[in-house]
Amino acid sequence: MSLTLDEARARAALLSEVSYDLALDVTATEDFRSRVTVRFRTSGGSTFLELHRALSLHVTIDGEVVTPAYDGRRIPLDGLTAGRHEVVVDARLRYVTDGEGLHTFTDPVDGERYVGAYLGLDITQRLFACFDQLDLKAPITLSVAADPAWTVLSNGHELATTPPIPCDLFTVVAGPYHSVRWEHRGVPMGWHARRSLAAELDRDAGELRRVTEACFDHYAVIFDEPFPFDSYDQVFVPELNWGAMENPGCVTFNESMLPRGRVTDDDRRHRAMVIAHEMSHMWFANLVTPVWWEDAWLNESFAEYMGFEVAETAAGFTGARVSFEAAFKPGAYRADLRRSTHPVAPAAEDVPDVDAGTNNFDSISYGKGNAVLRQLVTWMGERDFLAGVNEHLNRHRFANATLEDLLSALDAASPRDVRGWAGVWLRRSGHDTIRVTRRGDVPVLTRDGVRPHRFTVAAYTASLEPVGSRLVDLAGEPLELPEWAGLAVVPNAYGETFARLELDPFSRAAVSDGLAGLPDPLVRAVLWTAALDLSLLARQLPGEPSPTLITAALDRTRHDVRRGVLPPALDVIAAACAIDGEPDEQRAVALAGGLAWSTSDTAMLRRRLAGEGLPLDPRLRWAVVHRLAELGDLDEKEIEAERRRDGTATGELGAATALAARPTAEAKSAAWAEMTGDPDISVRRFRALADGLWSLSQRDLVAPYLTAYVEAAPSLARRGSAFAAAVGRSFPALPLTAAELEPVRAALRGDLPAVLRRFWEDELDDRP
């Protein structure tokens, strides 16, 4: 019963002046009370509120008690007269453990309890009765009955009534949080984390504050509209399914961004990018909101572009663009080749319901959308781009807007044909290929595709010594580069456009021989993306100076090995990851991450676990434990000792993975029984067990579970979109034969939940 586009349009035409007065009582531990007063004006007729599976329900309409024909998802409001109405819905609802609704979590470190409303598409109805759609933005007033010792945070400062916001971006978090608070430019700000993470928050508080203020100050310069909300809290919350969520004035972050132990430069850079990303949403998503989910890219592409750019240029994290080129853009290219690809900006009718919208929060809307916006800025110039953006924000503040609205503003700000550009870049799926050929010794650039490109092309000697670079435009006509005759050339050297590269043999040989010695890490990132294979990894990874590029190359290789795109040559990968004597700790950590999943040297892993060599932070330690268990060199008693040694929620998951990874029939049976038999299993625990269940070296042992997985997955996926995504991501991480994949193809010919279908189709498309 996902909301359809037609239903949303009809309801939006009927209603106006919506507001919510919400009272929550979270003092009980089994379920919670949700009482909401919904006020609205209507032109008359019938509509409905959404409310998901209330345990009890009491409804009044304009003061009169009614007994609606509630079906577990919708409360009918029939025969409404024209004018203002007030509906009160008093319900008891279940807490959740899957991150979709009012999530409850008990910290194993100290036994403290936390609750948090993790909302999103079709999820606000799991917290209170509402008109659960984007274009019925409304002010929300909140009161919360909770333990008086708890901190309670929401979208408004001290629970003040919000401006009109989309209800899917409402949040409330409560528990014994540890807080760091201050004020900046008159706005109360804070960072918050569980009490057991107080030391980690205090360790990073100075940097978190500096990055927050740097991003805030940058947006104050580039946006005409001031910061739209009365406070800005940022909260590390337990078991969030997303990396972060842009709730107005109260952003929630996955706790992985507050790591225990070592914090690498990549950790810090990624966190700064996410802080910048989510803050930009205060304007793009929260101040100005799409009308329907076909324009989700307006939120996510813009925020992803701003996240990397602002982290790089304003927050001081050099290398953010490198991380995007190496770690995010390759996934966007891969996604654009699948049957599930779609235009960055699809038509509204191509997103017929919210389930379809859920599937568009993908590498197209994020990675490709970011890259496409960077190309737009390169093509039209940053000054004109920001002028158009500001006109758009000013014109639609606290309202809803479409792609057409944005294009009107950009077209007015630029002498270029922005609508024509959007027609080929935003309205079409797929991407172009830029090829290097030779006319004699002269490099020639050609384009396979339909899009205009503006990018930097760089020239190098055969030993990859830089010779020069320049910005070029490439369209339908070949572009000769006679001044660089006899040289290797790299188109799109700084990643300004979104196109695959095909180098000529001379340039390709130079890259194969000398990639790691090329001085510019951004150009190296572009080339690692374009040229990665097992041979390049073996030759160049040991000399690659950037931990970011090492990790990205290893992650891509692991993906390809597991899906049979590359041979499972783990010994080759392990040899490339040797870290003995590595003086650079950051490089050593990146290489150790690859070594932990590829090596079969149990004696070496045992020595690492005992404290020899590079000190193991919790993430690396659990990776080593996982691999030792997978190789049959760590028994249940030793894994339990590691769990007790860790003592945290992360340790509980690490132990679950290690136990499931043991090469015994009993271990696999126990993992599968818990994955499929526990109706309250959390998303994170399900994924942890699946990570241990499938192993490249255990094909015979796990083969019986391939068919079982296909049979059980549809029912498991119907628990909700987050759980469906977890089930889809738990697809057997093994090279599989055509015969082994046939049950998946057969299931795809039947009725499957939309999210699961998307994951399975993508899995098939990623395999040779």
N, C-alpha and C positions, 0 to 999 in steps of 0.2 A: 504493500500500500504506500509505496514511495510517492510523494507529491509530484504530480505531473505539471508540465508547462501550462497546459490548458486550465487546470484547476487553479494554479497560481495567478494566471492572468485574470480569471473570472473573479477570484477573491480580491485581488488588488483593485479591480474596477468597482467592487461593492463597498469596500471599507476605506476609512480615513481616520486620522486623529487617534491612532491606537496608542494606548499606554498600559503599563503593567505595574501593579503594586504587589510585590512578592514577599511572602513571609515563609522562611524555612526553619524547621526545627530538626537539628542534627544531633540532639542529645542521646537518642536511642541508637543502639548499635546494629539492630536487625533491619530496620527500615527507617524512613524519615518522612516528616510531614511537609507537604508543599501546598500552601494556600495562596492563590493568586486572584487578584481582582483585575479583570481585563475591561478596560473602557475603550469605546470606539464609536465612531459615527458610521452609519450605513445608509445607503440609498434605498434599502428595503429588500427583503428576500431571504434566502436561506444560505447559510455557510457552515463552517465547522472550525472547531479548535482541535489541535492535535495534543494527545496525551498518551504516552506509551505505557500500557500494562499497569494501570493503577491497581493497587491491592484493595483500596476502598475509595469511594467517590461520593462527594456531596456537591450538588450544583444548584446555584440560584441564578435566575435571569431577571434583572431589574427587581430584585428583592423577593421573587417568587420561587419557591423550591420546585425543581423539576426533576424528572427521572428520564434522562436522555437515553436513546438507544445506543449506548456506548459499546463499541466492538473491540476495545483494547487498544485502539489507535486514534479514533476520532470521536469527538463529542459534537453531535449535530446541533446546530442553532437554526431552527426552522421558523419560518413565518415572521421574521423580524420586520417591524415597521420602520419607515424612514425616520432617521433621527439618531439621537445618542442612546447607547445601551451600556449596561454594566453587568458583567457575568463574573460570578465568584465560583471558583473551582477549588474545593478543599479535598486533598487526596493524600493517601499514603503510598509511597513508591519504594522500590527496592534500591539499595546501593548496588553498584556494579564493581566488578574486578577486571573488566575488559577495557577500561579507559573510555567508555562511551556512556556518559551520564554522570551521576554523582559517585565518583570513585572513592572507595575506602581502602586504606592501607594501614597495616600495623607494622611498625619498625621493629625488626628482630633485635636490633641493638639495645633498645631501651624499653620496648613494649608500648611506645607512644602511638596514638592513633591520629591519622590525618584523613581529611575528606577534601575532595576537590571536584568541581564541576568542569569536566573536560567535554566541551560541546563541539558543534560543527554541523555538517550537513545532516539533517533529519535527526538530530540528537537533542536539541533543546527541549523537545517534548518529553524527554526522559527525566527532566528536572521540574518542569512546570507546564501547565496547559498554555498553549500559545498559538499564534498564527505563524507557523514555522517556515517563513520564506523571507528572502532578502529585501524585497521592495515594500515591506510593511515595517519600516524602521520605527522604533518607538522609544520614548524615555522609560527607564526601568527604575523603580524605587524598591529597595531591598531592606529587609530586617532579618536577622539571624539569631535564633536561640541556640547557643552552644556553650560548652564548658567555659566559664568566665576566665579561665587561665589561658585560653587559646587566643591566638591572633586570627582575626577574620579579615580577609582582603577581598575586594571586588572592584568593579569598574569605576566607581565613584569614590572620591576621597572620604574616608570615614563613612562609607556607605551612602554618600549623597546621591540624589537622583541623577541619572545620567542624561546627557543630551540624547536625541534620537539615534539609536544604534541598531544594527541588525541583531535579532535575538540570538542567532547562532554564535555571536561573538560575546555574549554575556558569560561571565564566570564568577565563581566564588570559591575561595580556598580557605580552609580553616584547620588549625592544629597548633601545637606548641612550637611555632616557627622561631628560629633565631633570625634577627633582623639587623640590618645596617641601614640607617635612615639619614637623609640630609635634604637640603633644599637647593635648587639650582634655577636661576632666573625666575624666582618666585614660584616654582613648581615643586611641591613635595615629592621626593623620590625615595625609593628603597629597593634593596636587594634582600631576599629572604630564602632560607633553606631550612630543612629539617634540623631539629636540635642536634641530632647525632652527626650532622655535617657542619656544625658551627665552626670547627677549626678550619675546614676547607674554605668556608665562606670568608672567614676573617683573613685567611692567607691571601685570597684573591680580591678582597674588597677594594683595595686601592686601584687595581687595574680595572675592575668592573665599573667603578665610579668614573674613572678617567675616560673609558671608552663610551660610557653612557653620555657623559657631558660633551665629548668630542662629536658624537653623532648628533646629539640634540642641537649643538651650536651650528653644525654644518647645515642641518635641515632648516634652521632659523634663517640662514643666509639664502639658500636656494629656493625656498618656498615662501610665497607672499602670505599665505594663510598661516597664522600662528598655530602653535601646538594646540590641538582642539579640545583637550581634556584637562581636568582640574588636578590631576596627580599622575605619577608614573611609577608604578611598582613593577618589579620583575622578580619572579618567584621560581626557584628550582623545585619542581613538584615530583612526587614519586609516581613512576609507572605511566608517564605520558606517552601515548602512541606516536606522537609527532616529535620532530626535533624541537619545535616551539609552537606557540599559538598566540596570535596577535590581538588578544582581547583588549579593547580600548582601555587604556590607563592601567592595565594589569596583565602584563604578558607572562605566560607560563612557559618554562623551559624544561626540557628533559634533563634529568640529573646527571646524565653522562657528561654534560658540559661543566660539571663541577667535580672533576675526577679526584679520587683519593690517590695519594702518592704523587708520582712524577706528573708534571704538567708540561707537555712538549710545546715547542713553538707552533706546530700544526694545531694542537688543541687550542692554543690562545688565538691563533689567527681565525680558526673556524668559529670560535665563540664570538669573536668581534664581528665577523661577517653576519652571524645570526642576530646579534644585537642590532646591527644596522638594518638588517632585513626587516625585523619585526617592528622597529621604530618607524620605518618608512610606511608601514601599513597604517599607522595612525592617520595618514593622509589618504593613501590608496588602499581602500578596503573599509576603513572606519569612518572617515570624514565623507568620502565619496565612495559609494558602494555600487557594485553591479546590480542590474535589474534581475538577472537570471544567471544560471551557472555557465552559460556559454562564454561569459566574460570573466570567468574565474582567472583567466590569464592576466586580465588588467590588474588584479591584485598580485598574483604570484610572479609573473614575469617582471613586473616593475620592481617589486620588492627584492627579487633575486638579483636583478641588475644593480639596484642601489646597494644591496648588501655587500657585494664584492667590490664595487667602485668606492663606496664610502669607507669600508675597512682599509682599502689600499691607500686612498688619497687623504682621508680626514682623520681616521683613527690611528694611522701610523703602522699598519701591518703590511709591510711590503711583502709581496708574494701572494696576495689574495687572488690576483688574476691568474697567477701560475697555478694555484690550486684549482681554480675553475676549469682552466684549459685541460688539466691533466686528470682530474678526479670527477668532474661533472659533465663536461662536454662530450666525452666518449659515450656515456650512457644516453645522451640525447640523440647522437647519431644512430646508435643502435635502435632506440625507440622509434626513430623516424623511418626505419626499414621494416617495421613489423606491420602486420595487418591491422593492429589497433591504432596506428598512427592517425593523427587528425590535424587539421589546421590549428595553428596557434590560436586563432580566433575563429572557431566554428560558427555556423549559423545557429540561432536559438532553436530551430526545429530539429537540429542534429543532437540536441540534448533534451530528449522528450520528458525526462523525469529526473529526480534528484539522484537516483542510483547511477544514471548515465553521467551526471555531473561529478559524482564521486570519482569515477574513473579518469576524469580529466585533470586530477591533481597528480600529474605524472611528469616524466622527464621532458615532455613536450612543453607543458605550461611553465615548468621551472627552467630546466637547462636550455632547451632550444629558445624559449621565450626570452631569457636573459640575453643569449647570443644575438637574437634578432634585434632586440632593443639596442644593444651595443652597436650593431651595424646601422641602425636608424640614426643614432647619435653621430656616428662617424660620417654618415651620408648627408645629414641635414645640418650638422653642427650643434654643439651643446647649447649655445645661446638661444637659438631658435627652438630647440627641443624644450628647454626649460620654460621659455616664454609660453609655448603652447600648453605645457603641463600646468602652469600656474593659472592660465585662463580657464582651463578645464576645472581645476580645483575651486577656483573662486566662484564659478558659475553654478556648481552643483554641491556646494558645501552642505553637509548633513542630509543629503538627498541621494538619489540613485542616478546612474548614468550608464551609457552604452559605448561601444566602440565608435559608433557614428558620432557621438558627442565629442570623444577625444580627437577623432580625425578632423572634425570641424575646427577645433581649437588649434591643432598642429598645422593644418592647411593655412589658416589665417596668419600664423606666425612665420611661415616659411615661403620663399618663392618657388620651392620645389613642389612637384606633384606628389604629395604625401598619400593621397588616396590611390593613385596608381601604384605607388610603392607597396601600400598595404595589400592591394589586390593580389600581388604575386608573393609577398613575404608572409602575410598574416592569414590570408584566405585560402592558401593552397598548402597541402601537406607535401612532404618530401623535401629534399635538399639537392643543391647542385654539386658538381664535382669540378674542381679547378685542376687542370692538367698542365704539366710542364713537358713540352716537346722541344725538339731542336730543329732549326733550319741551318744545316751546317753546324757551326759551333755556337750559333746564336740561340739563346733560350727564347721560347715562345710560350705565352700563357693563353690557354683557351678555356672556355666555360662550357660544360655540359649542363644545360638547364635553361631557366627562363628569367633568372633574377639578376638585377644589377648589383655589382659588388664594388665596394671601395675598401682597400686594405693596403697594408705595407708589404712590399716584396723586398727581400734581403738577399744579397749576393755574398758568396764565400769562395775561398780557394778550395782546392781538392782536400786540403787538410783542415777545412772549416775555420780558416782565419777570416774575420769579417772584412769585407771590401766596401760595402755601402748598402743603403736602403732608400726606398722612396715610396710615397703613397701613390697608388694607381687606381684607376677605375677600369673595371672589366665588365663588358656586356657581351653582345653577340659576336663582335669582331675579335680575331686573335690580336694579342698584344706582343709585339716583338721587343726584345731588350738587347739591342746591339751593343750597348756600352758594357754589357756583362758577358760578352762572348767568351767561351771557354771556362766559365765559372759555374759553380753550383748555385742554384737559386731556390729560395723557400718562399712561396706565395703565402699570404695571410700569416706572416711571420709573428705578428703580435696578436693574432686571434681576433681581428676586428669583425670578421664575417663568419657565417655558418655555412661551411662547405667542406666536403671531403677533399683531401689533397692526393694527387697522384704524381709523384716525382718521376723525372726521367732517370734512366739508368745511371748516368754520371752523378747526379745529385743524390740518388738513393745509395750508391756505393760510398759516397763521402759520409753520409749519415751513418751507415752501417759501421764504418771504420772509426769514426771520431765523434759520435754524438755526445758522449759524456764530457768531452773537452770543449764543447762549444760554450763561449762565455756567458751568453744571455739565457737565464733560466726560463724566460717566457718563450723564447724560440725553441729551447729544448722541450718544453711542455707540448708545443704544437707538433713537434716531430715525434715525440714518444707516442702521441695520440695517433699520428698518421702511419707510423711504421712499426709499431710493436708486434713482435712475434717472439717465439721461444729463442730463436737464434740471436736476435737483437738483445733480448734480456740477458742471455748468457754472456754476450760480449761486452755490453755497456753498463749493466747495472752495477757491477763491482766498482766502477769508477765514477758513477753518478754522484755529484756532490750534494744534491738537494734531497733531504728526507721526504719532502712532499712528493717529488717525482718518483722516488723509490717506492713509497707506499702506494701511489696510484698505479704504477706499473704492475706491482705485485697483486693488487686487488683485481685488476683487469685480467691478469693471467690466471688467477684462481677461478674467476668466473668462467673463463674460456675452457680451462682444464675440466672443471666439473661438468660442463655441458658437452664435452667431446669435441669442442672446436679445436683445441690443441691436444696433443697426446699427453697422458698423465705422467710426464717425465719429472717426477718430484725430485729426483736426485739432481737433475740439471738446475732446478730452481733452488734447491738447498745449497748447491755449490756456489751459486751466484750471491747467496745471502750470508756467506761466511763472515763472521764478525770478530774473530780472534785478532786482537791487536788493533782494532779500530779506535783511533783516538777521539773521534767526534762522537759524543754521546748521542746527539740527535740522529745521526746516521745509524749508529749502532742500534738504537731503539727501532728505527724503521726496518732495518735488515733483520733484527731479531723477530719482529712480527711475522715476516715471511718464513723465516727458518722454523718457527714454532709449528707451522702447519705443513711444512714440506719435508722436514728431515725425518729419517728413520733411525737416527743415531740416539738410541735410548740412553746410552751411557753419558753422552754429552748433555742431554736434557736433564738427566738426574743430577749431574754436576751443577747445572744452572739452578736447579731447584734447591740445591744444598747451599747456594750462595756464591758459587764460583763465577767470576767474570762480571758481566753487566748486572747491576742490581735490578731485580725484577719488581716493577710496580704491580698492583693488583691485576691490571689487564693482562700484562705479559705473563704473570705467574699462572693465571687461569688458562691462558693459551697453552702453556707448557704442560700443565696438568691434563688438559683435554687431549693433547697429542700423546702423552705417555699412556693415558687410559685407552686411547684408540689403538695403540700399538700393543696393548695387553701387558703393559709394564707397571700398572698402578692398580691396586685392588680396591675393593669397596672400603676397607678399613682405612687405607691411606687417603682416599678421597674424603671420607668423613673427617679425618684429622685436618685436612685442608679447609673444609667447610667451617670447622670450629675455629681454626686459626684466623680465618677471615671474619666471621661473625656478623656479616652484613647481608642485606638483601641481594646485593650483587654476588656475594659468595654462595648464597642459596642457589642462584641460577647457574653459577659456574659449576657447582657440584652436580646439579641435575644434568648438565651437558656431559660432564665427565662420566657419570654413572651410565648414561645412555650410550656413550661412545665405546664402552668395553666390548671386545669382540667375542661375546658369548650370547647364546640364544636366550638365556635368562635375562640378560641386560636389555636386549631388544624388546622382549616380551613385556617387561616391566615398564619400559618407556612408552611403548605403544598403548598399553592398558591405561596409563595415566593420561596420555594425550586424548584418548577417545572416551574414557570412562568417567572422568571427573567433570560434571556439568558446570562447576565454578572455577575451573582452571583459568588462570590469568593469561592474557595474551603473551606476556613476557615468558612465563614458564612454558607455555606450549612451544614457543619458538626455541627456547633453550633446549628442550627435550628433542625437538626435531634436528637441531644443529648437531646433537650427539648421535642421533639415530642413523643418519646417512653418512657413509664413509666410503671414499674411493677404494680403500683396501678391503672392504667387507662386502663386496657385491653378492657373493653367494649367501652370506648370512642375512642380508637385508632384502634379498629378492622376494621372499614371501610377503613382504609388506608393501610392495609396489601396487599390487592389485587392491590390497586392503585400504591403502591410502586413497586410491581413486574411488572406491566404493563409499568410504566414510566421509570424504571431504565435503560433498554437497550438503549433508545434514549439519556438519560442524559449521560450515560457512553461513548457515542461516541464523546463527546467533547474533549477527550484526556485522557491519561493514569492517570494523577493525579486526574482528575475529576472522572474517572471510579473507582479509588481506594476510593475516598470519598463516592461515591454512594455505593460501596460494604461495606465499614465500617459503613454505615448508615442502614444496615440491621436491622429490628425490634429487639431491645434489650429486648426481652421478651421470656419466655418459651412458645413454640407454639406446638399445637397438630399436629398429622400426617396429618389431613385434612387441617389444616391451612398452612402446608408446601407443600402440593401437588402442588399448582400453581408454586412454585419455582422449584420443580422437573420437572414439565412440561416445564417450560421455559428453563431449562438446556438441555432438549432434542432437542431444536431448536438452532438457530444461535445467539450467544451472544458475545460481545466483550471479548477478552481473559482475561483481568484483572478482569472484573466483574464476569465472569464464575469462576475464581479461588476463589474469595471471597465468592461466594455463595456456592460452593462445600465445602469450608472450614467451613462455618457456619453450613451446614448440618452435616458434620462429627464431629463437636464439640458438637452436641446435642445427648441426649440419644436415 
